[in-house]
Amino acid sequence: MKLFRLSTYRLFRPDFFAHHKKTADPFKVMVMSDLHFSYQVSDRKLRAIVKQVKTLSPSYILMPGDLIDTLDMVDKTSERQRLLKFLRQLGQCATVILGIGNHDMYRKPTGNQIGWQYEIASEFFDEIRALDNVFLLDNQVYEDENIYCLGYTQSPDYYRADSGITEDLPTILSELDSLPEQYLNHLPKQKLKFALVHSPVYLNHPEVKYRLREFDYFISGHMHNGVMPPVLDELINSSRGLISPTKKWAPENSRNTLKSYADKLLVVGALTTFHECIKPLNKLNIFFPSYFALMEFTNKKTYFRKPYIKHTYINW
């Protein structure tokens, strides 16, 4: 299915415009996640994504992880350059801020190895950071006159906990506590504050929410819209999906989040629903759109009761 599904959230934020009187209304922040770059992500699709970004004209693009499927996918120079060209083109359209997901940290097992092999891809990350107007955050912060953005990199322990291998919530809390204190507390009130957190699992836990209390929004991906078929996705208005990446049925916080101003969590569906690593299921991508979200912050009182939400399907 060569379609994009664009979810537009129009959000009433007079506090932001009170400090940014000359900022265009609406102020646009685009969210996309889980590209799972590999040989199966065609140049045509990459060009279509860039075209939609140019059409929507956001000021910022937030990408909360799983840029690549595995590190193997960018070992080949031509493939790495193909991805860097795509990011360079995005950076010419808007300020691009990337977080790190679980797929960005692993290689496929080879030989007698068991399970994916964890690796810190310092050289590859440095190549991304060398691009103009592209910022990769690995437990780091980006800040300018408009926004404050934390990129929290969840460790392998986080994903093992989600898989049921361990229920190690204290480890996750200690990871947040190990971040510099100024990353989480006494944040600038006049700016929009985002936390890029690839997996939304545990983000509703009271202790996690408390540690991230000063952020306006948590931006996540990882759930692949719960792999909900498009027709059911429109008919069932729930945040639950069909299945999670760790094969849990009816997972919460998979889709249709950020319904009220009390909500902070925005979970965006995947640009590539079935990635290269799960052959032959990746053939099912023809039935699923690629997902975008556009956050339009406005000073218009029409939207003060609840966010305006609209879903649009666009051919690519």
N, C-alpha and C positions, 0 to 999 in steps of 0.2 A: 504494500500500500504506500504509494508515494505521496503521503500527506503529512503536513504539520498540524498538530493540535495546539493552538494558541489559547492559553488561559490568561485573560486580562483581569487584574485586580485594581480597581480604582479606590484609593484610600485617602480619607480626609485627614490631613496633617497640618492644621493651622500653626502648630508650634514650630514646625520646620520652616514654613514660609514667613513666619514672624521674624526669623533671623536671616532669611534669604529672600529679601523683598524683590531682588532683580532676577531671581531664578525663574525659568520658564515653567508655566503651569499648563499641563501636568509635567512633573519631574519624573523621568522614566528610568527604571532599573529593570533590565532583562535578566531572567534566570534560565539557565539551561544546564543539563547535567548528563553524566553517563553516556558520553560519546562512544566509549569503548573502541577507540581507534584501532583498526586493524586493516588488513588488505580488503576486507569485505565492506569497509566504509569507503564508498566511491568518491572520486573527485567531483562528480556531479552533485552528490549529496552535500559535500563540503561547500561547493559554490552556492547551492540553494540556501544553506544556512546563512552564509555571508549576505546573500541577496535579501533575506528576510530581516536581518539585522539592519541593513541599510534602509529598508522600507520603514521599519518601526522607529528608527533613530533614537535608541536609548542613550543616556549619558554614561551608563555603566552596564557591564555584563558580568554577572556573578556565576561562577561554575564550581559547584561544591564537590568535585571529585570524579574519579573514574574517567579521566581524560583518555586513557589508553586501556586496552584490554589486558595485556600483560607487557612487561618490559621487553619481552621477545619481539613484540610488534614494532619496536623502534630501534632494533639493533641494526637493521639494514639502513644504510645512509639515505637511500632514495625515499624510504618510507618516513624516516625521521624528518627529512627536509619537507616532505609533503605535509606533515602535521605542523611543522614550524611555519610553513607558508600560510596555512589556514589561520593559525594564531596571530601571525603578523597582520593578516587582512582584517581580523576582528579588531586588533589594536588600532587600526587606522579608522575604525568606525566609532569606537567607544573605549573607555578605560576598562580593561579586562582584569578581573581578579579571580584567581584559581585557588581552590582548595585541593586537598589530597585525599583520594579514596583508597579503599583496600586494593583495587586492581592496579593502582599506580605504584604499588610497593612489592609486587611479586613477579616471579618468573615461573614458567611451567616446569614441573619436575622432569629431569632427564636421567637416563641410566637407572641406577638402583635407588634414586631419591624417592621419597614418599611425601606426597603433598606439595603444595606450592612453596617456592623458596623465597623467603623474605629478603629484600635488598633495598638499600637506600641508593637511589639513582642520582647521586650528586651531580654528575657530569650532565646528564639529561636535564635536570632541573635548572642548572646554571645556564644552559642554552636557552631555555624558556625565559628565564629572568633577563637575559641579554636583549630580548625583543623590546622595542619601543612600546610603552603604554600597556605592557602586560606584566602582571604581578602575581607570582606564585607564592602562596603563604603556607609555610610548614611550621605550625605553631608560632606564627608571626602576625603582625598587624599592618594594615594599610590605612592611612589616614590622609584626608585632604580637607578642603574647605567645606565639603558637603557631607561626606560620609566617614564613618569609622567602621572598619571591617576586620574581624578576627578570623583567621583560618586555623581551626583546631584540627590537628591530625590525630585521628583515633588510632591507637596502637593495635597490633594483632590481638592483644588480650580483649579488646573491645569486641572484635568480630567473633572470637572464640566464645565469649559470653553469650552473644546473640545466637550462636549455633547450639547452645546448651551444653557445651563442653565444660564450661565453668559458669557459675553465677557470681562472678567477681565484680559486683558493683563497687566495692571499696577501691578496687584498682582504677576504675574509671574516675571516681571522685578524686583519687590521689593525682591522676593525670591533670585534671583541671586545677587542682591545688598547686601543682608544680609549675604552672604557668606564672610568669611575672605578675605580681599583684596589680600593677598598673594596666595590664591587659583587660582585667575584668571589673575593676572598681574605679569609681570617680571618673566615669567616661563623660565626654563632652555632651551636654544636654541639648545643644543647638544643632547637633548633627544626627542624621539617620545612622543607627547602629545595627550592624549585621554580624551574626556569627555563622560562618560557613562550617557546617558539621555534616559530613557526608551521610552517615547513617542516623536516622531519626530515632532509632531504638534507644530507649532510656531518656529521651529528651522530655518526656512527661513525668519523669520521676521527680518528686518534690525537691530532693537534695540537689539534683542536677539543675533544675530550673532556678533554684536559689542561687547557685554559683553563677548562673548566666542572667541574673535578674535585671541587670542594667541594659541589656540588649533589647532593641525593639523587635527584631525578627531573627529567628533561626532558619537558615536556608539549607535544605537537605535534598538529597536525591536517593540513590541506593535501592529504593523499593520498586523501581520500574513500573510505577503505577499499579502495583499489585498484580501485574500481568492480567489486568481486567480487559476482556474483549471490548472493542469500541462501542458496540451497541449496548451492552450491559453497563458500560461506563457512563453512558448518558441516562440510562433508566434508573440506576441505583445511586441515589444521592447519599453516599456514606463515605467515611474516611477509610473504611476497610477495603482491602484488596482481595484478590483471589488467593494468592500465594506469595510468600516472601522469598528473598534470595536464599534464605536458609531453610526453605521448604516448610515453613509454618503456614497453616491454612488460616485464611481470613485475618491477615495481620492488620493491626491498627496503624493509623498515620501513614497510609500508603498513597493517598490521593485525596482530592477535594478538601484540603486543609485550608486554614486561614479564612474561616467563614464569618468571623465576627472580630470586633476590635479587641476582644479579650484574648484572642488567639495570637500566638507569636510564631507558630511553626508553619512554614511553607515548604511542602514536599513536592518537587517537580518530577514528572515522569521522565523516562529515559529517551535520549536521542536515538539509542540503539537498544531495543527491548531485549532481543536474544543475541548475545554477543558470541564472538568467534569460539570461545572456550567451551561452549555447550553444544557442539555439533551432535546430531543434525538438527536440533531444535531451532538453530538460527535461520533455517528455511522459513520459519513461521513469521519472520519479520515482514513479509508481504502483507500480513493481515493487521499490522499495528502501525499507527502513526508515530512520528517523532514529536516529542513534547517540548513546548516552550512555556514560560510564564512571563508576563509583563506586569510589573508593579508600577502603577501610575499614581504618584502622590499629588494631591490637589488641595487647594484652599477653598474649593466650592462647597458650600454648605449642603448641597443636594445629597452629598454622600456621608453626612455625619452620623446617621443612624447605624449603618452597617456597610461593609465594603460592597461595591458593585462588582459582580463577577460575571464574566461572559466567556464562553468557550466557542472558538471558531476553528473550522477546518480549512486548511489552505493547501492547494496543490503545489507540489514542488517538482 
